[in-house]
């Protein structure tokens, strides 16, 4: 039971950090008010998807602790959140790598 509580606390802390990071990076500009079909909108959508899946995993975990959810549902929700987060991290790493390569190019 202690491991489940520790995992739940870790997920709650991660969710709050994700939410705080999303709020901190939201800046209202003319670009943000226009319809977006660019990299920024893709990343924003991905982060919102991760936040949604993380919240879903947290809700499933709480329901599992209360005995209102099946363990398979909890594991599936947590697994989905993990996959979504790994996808966003992979995209971030690729973007950083591309940026570094561009910065090393000679003009």
C-alpha positions, 0 to 999 in steps of 0.5 A: 500500500505504501508503494501505491501511495508513493507512486500516487504522490509522485504522479500528483507532483509531476502533474502539478509541475506539468501544469505549472510549466504550461501556465508559465510558458503561456504568453499572449501575443498576436501570434497566439491569437491567430489560427495556428498550423505550425510547430508551436501549435503541435507542441501545445496540443501534445502538451495538453494531451499529456496533461489530459492523460496524466490527469486521467491516470491520476483519477484512475489511480485514485479510483483504484485506491478507493476500490472503484476501478479495476487494476487493469484500467489503472495500469492502462491509464498510467501506461497511456500517460507514460507513452504520451510523456515519452512521445513529447520528450522524444519530440523535444529532444529531436527539436533540440538536436536540430536546433544545435545542428543549425547553430553549428552550421557556418554561414 
